[in-house]
Amino acid sequence: MDRLVRADWFGPLLVTLVAVIGMAAFSPSFLSPLNIQVLLLALCINGLIAFSQMIIIAIGQMNLSVGAIGGLAAISFAGLMEVWGVPAPLDAGDFDALFTTDRPVIFAFHGYPHLVHRLTYKRRNHANMHIRGYSEEGTTTTPFDMVVRNRPDRFHLAVAAIDLIPGLAAHAAHARQHLSEALERHRRYIVEHGEDMGARVGQCKPH
């Protein structure tokens, strides 16, 4: 028993068990099948990162940068996808059927646009992929102005649709002008009042 207690892994294991018992007592749903599945998936990710660190150190590279670890973890996970039964990405036919091969696609993404571009770089319609997402514009500003500055807001998306859909610009010039004027009113209001339009009466929609 003394040997077990002195083992390096005994302390962390004991703390983990106490934490699990405490969380289960506080919230019975903590041990639900869905939550256990989520926890195991999180452990798998951390395990892959730890495995990547171990391999990097073992081969003598000692490169513990985020890029090196993330790259090796991604390669390791990709190799295990088939074993775990993780669905494969869309094949070329299904992707083309969904996004077409020659039409503009406007993609509103709540993240960095380059992440989507990387996923679609070798697809047939990549040149027509127009990703609107976080481009690190705006710091101390209002919630809606942050969205406007990064251009995934409803006004910029509508303007992009008018500009990119063939033949639509000639028939929607008035609508485009209206959207541009709305953005200009928003900009002036932000500068003058320091809050989103309609925020005082709860009418401001975040997107």
C-alpha positions in Angstrom: 0.0 0.0 0.0 2.8 2.4 0.9 4.4 1.7 -2.5 1.1 2.6 -4.2 0.7 5.8 -2.3 4.2 6.9 -3.1 3.8 6.3 -6.9 4.0 9.5 -9.0 0.6 9.0 -10.5 -1.3 8.3 -7.3 -1.7 12.0 -6.3 -3.1 13.2 -9.6 -5.4 10.1 -9.7 -6.7 10.7 -6.2 -7.4 14.4 -7.0 -9.2 13.4 -10.2 -11.4 10.9 -8.4 -12.3 13.4 -5.6 -13.1 16.0 -8.2 -15.3 13.5 -10.2 -17.2 12.5 -7.0 -17.6 16.1 -6.0 -19.0 17.1 -9.4 -21.3 14.1 -9.5 -22.6 15.0 -6.1 -23.1 18.6 -7.0 -24.6 17.8 -10.4 -26.0 14.3 -11.1 -25.9 15.0 -14.9 -22.1 15.2 -14.7 -21.9 11.5 -15.2 -24.4 11.3 -18.0 -23.3 9.3 -21.1 -23.2 12.4 -23.2 -21.0 14.3 -20.7 -18.7 11.3 -20.3 -18.3 11.2 -24.1 -17.4 14.9 -24.2 -14.9 14.4 -21.4 -13.3 11.4 -23.1 -13.0 13.4 -26.4 -11.3 16.2 -24.5 -8.9 13.7 -22.9 -8.1 12.3 -26.3 -7.1 15.7 -27.6 -4.9 16.4 -24.6 -3.5 12.9 -24.9 -2.6 13.5 -28.6 -0.8 16.8 -27.6 1.1 15.1 -24.9 2.0 12.2 -27.2 3.2 14.8 -29.8 5.4 16.5 -27.2 6.9 13.1 -26.2 7.7 12.2 -29.8 9.2 15.6 -30.5 11.5 15.3 -27.4 12.3 11.7 -28.2 13.6 12.4 -31.7 15.8 15.1 -30.3 14.2 18.1 -32.0 13.1 19.8 -28.7 10.7 22.0 -30.7 7.8 22.6 -28.4 6.3 25.4 -30.4 2.5 25.4 -30.9 2.9 24.9 -34.6 5.2 21.8 -34.2 3.0 20.2 -31.6 -0.3 21.1 -33.4 1.0 19.7 -36.7 2.1 16.4 -35.2 -1.1 16.1 -33.2 -3.1 16.8 -36.4 -1.2 14.1 -38.3 -1.6 11.6 -35.5 -5.4 12.3 -35.3 -5.7 12.0 -39.1 -4.1 8.6 -38.8 -6.6 7.5 -36.1 -9.7 8.9 -37.9 -10.3 5.7 -39.8 -9.7 3.5 -36.7 -12.2 5.6 -34.6 -14.8 5.7 -37.4 -14.7 9.5 -37.8 -16.5 10.5 -41.0 -14.2 11.5 -43.8 -14.5 14.9 -45.4 -16.9 15.5 -48.3 -15.6 13.9 -51.5 -15.3 16.1 -54.6 -18.7 15.2 -56.0 -20.6 16.0 -52.8 -18.7 19.2 -52.3 -19.4 20.4 -55.8 -23.1 19.5 -55.5 -23.3 21.6 -52.3 -21.1 24.6 -53.3 -21.3 24.3 -57.1 -18.3 24.6 -59.4 -18.7 28.0 -60.8 -20.9 30.2 -58.6 -19.9 32.7 -55.9 -20.2 31.4 -52.3 -20.4 33.9 -49.5 -19.4 32.2 -46.2 -20.0 34.0 -42.9 -17.6 32.4 -40.4 -17.2 33.3 -36.8 -13.5 32.8 -36.8 -10.5 33.5 -39.0 -11.3 33.4 -42.8 -8.0 31.7 -43.7 -9.1 28.5 -41.8 -11.9 28.0 -44.3 -9.7 28.9 -47.2 -7.3 26.2 -46.2 -10.0 23.6 -46.1 -11.2 24.6 -49.6 -7.9 25.4 -51.2 -7.8 22.4 -53.5 -11.6 22.4 -54.2 -12.8 23.3 -57.7 -14.7 26.4 -56.7 -12.1 27.8 -54.3 -11.6 30.9 -56.4 -15.3 31.8 -55.8 -15.2 31.3 -52.0 -15.6 34.6 -50.3 -15.1 34.2 -46.6 -16.3 36.9 -44.2 -14.9 36.4 -40.7 -12.7 37.8 -37.9 -9.8 39.7 -39.4 -8.6 41.3 -36.2 -10.2 44.7 -36.9 -11.5 46.7 -34.0 -10.5 46.5 -30.4 -12.3 48.9 -28.0 -15.6 49.3 -29.7 -19.3 48.2 -29.5 -20.4 44.6 -30.2 -22.1 45.3 -33.5 -19.3 47.7 -34.6 -16.9 44.8 -34.1 -18.9 42.7 -36.5 -19.2 45.6 -39.0 -15.4 46.2 -38.9 -14.7 42.6 -39.7 -17.5 42.4 -42.3 -19.6 39.4 -41.5 -22.5 41.6 -40.5 -25.8 41.4 -42.5 -25.2 44.7 -44.3 -21.8 43.7 -45.7 -23.0 40.2 -46.6 -25.9 41.7 -48.5 -23.6 44.1 -50.4 -21.3 41.2 -51.2 -24.2 39.2 -52.6 -25.3 42.1 -54.8 -21.7 42.6 -56.1 -20.9 38.9 -56.7 -24.1 37.5 -58.1 -23.9 37.9 -61.9 -26.4 40.4 -63.2 -27.8 41.4 -59.8 -25.9 44.7 -59.4 -27.8 46.3 -62.3 -31.1 45.6 -60.6 -30.2 46.2 -57.0 -28.3 49.5 -57.2 -30.9 51.2 -55.0 -30.7 48.4 -52.4 -27.0 48.6 -52.3 -27.0 52.3 -51.8 -29.5 51.9 -49.0 -27.2 49.4 -47.3 -24.1 51.6 -47.7 -26.0 54.6 -46.2 -27.1 52.4 -43.3 -23.4 51.5 -42.6 -22.5 55.2 -42.7 -25.3 56.1 -40.3 -24.0 53.3 -38.0 -20.4 54.7 -38.2 -21.5 58.2 -37.3 -23.7 57.0 -34.5 -20.9 55.0 -33.0 -18.5 58.0 -33.1 -21.0 60.3 -31.5 -22.7 58.1 -28.9 -20.2 55.3 -28.2 -22.9 52.6 -28.4 -24.8 50.6 -31.0 -27.9 52.1 -32.6 -31.0 51.0 -30.6 -28.9 49.8 -27.7 -30.7 52.0 -25.2 -34.1 50.4 -26.0 -32.8 46.9 -26.5 -33.4 47.0 -30.3 -29.8 46.3 -31.4 -29.3 43.0 -33.1 -25.7 41.7 -32.8 -25.5 40.7 -36.5 
